[in-house]
Amino acid sequence: MKADRKDVTRGVLAKRSGVNAETIRYYEKIELMPEPDRNSGGHRIYEEVHLQRLCFIRRCREMGFTLEEIRELLSLVDREQVSCEHVQQIAQDHVLSIRQKIKDLQRMQGTLRDLAKQCSGENVPECPIIEALLEI
């Protein structure tokens, strides 16, 4: 092991990346994150490349990319076959998905607003919101 490498534990990686340690473990399990080397005591030792990759994943998740979309983007990076055209298409597809989600959320908002208007707000057992949610 080189002395100038900046190896860190999962806990330190979690703090530096802003990603929960259990989430890091999950990303390793689903192979978004590569399995790190282990030290002589068997502890995982993460390097700067792990931090960079984890921050990339975190930013993608913040933008709402699915794990499969992130996997596709990472596969381009890993194979050193990044194509701006391909990445642009992934981003444009994601924008369409976001637009649909916004429409769905606006519809849900309207439905809940209408149900809330029907609710008396009194301390009574009949509640139109609950009744609507219980409908089959």
Disulfide bonds with the S-S distance in Angstrom:
none
